[in-house]
Amino acid sequence: MQGILAGILTSVDVVGLFILIPNVKYRLFLSMWTATLHMLFPLLGFELGNYLVRFLSEWGQWISCILLFSIGLHLLLSSNKNEKITISPVLLAVTASLDTFSVSVSFGMLNLEKTIFIISAGMSAFICAYGALVIARRSQVFFGNKIQIIAGIVFIIMSILALRK
């Protein structure tokens, strides 16, 4: 049960990122790519965790903080313009999935069931990604760039909170 819950929790951030890209042609492909990365990165994390635990414990917090802050700042700066978001959806999927790598290192040290976690993370990421992409397309008409501003602020706050841990 812990593995399933952990997989779901590591996939929820996909909703926050993918709600920002309403005009994706290949929603199914992007959702499958994100799900694959949400399974691949934890697998790598479990396998390489022993070697990278020292690096991630020292620098993982800063890397996460910088990525979240940069995405948030980019969203805020581009929200005033009537431009579409210029972040590549494929890069966004990688960014959304990177945290599963560092999380899986700690889950590996806690002896969490690897197979159940990886399957749960992949299935949850697919559902979250596809659902967010569908919602993004529909909500663009109602909310415009307000979602982008809110998401930018939330990511900057998350980056600041990441420093406090």
Buried (B, 14 or more C-beta within 10 A) or exposed (E): EEBBEBBBEBBEBBBBBBBBBBEBEEBEEBBBBBBBBBBBBBBBBBEBBEEBBEEBEEEBBEBBBEBBBBBBBBBBEBBEEEEEBEBEBEEBBBBBBBBBBBBBBBBBEEEBBBEBBBBBBBBBBBBBBBBBBBBBBEBBEEBEBEBBBBBBBBBBEBBEEBEEE
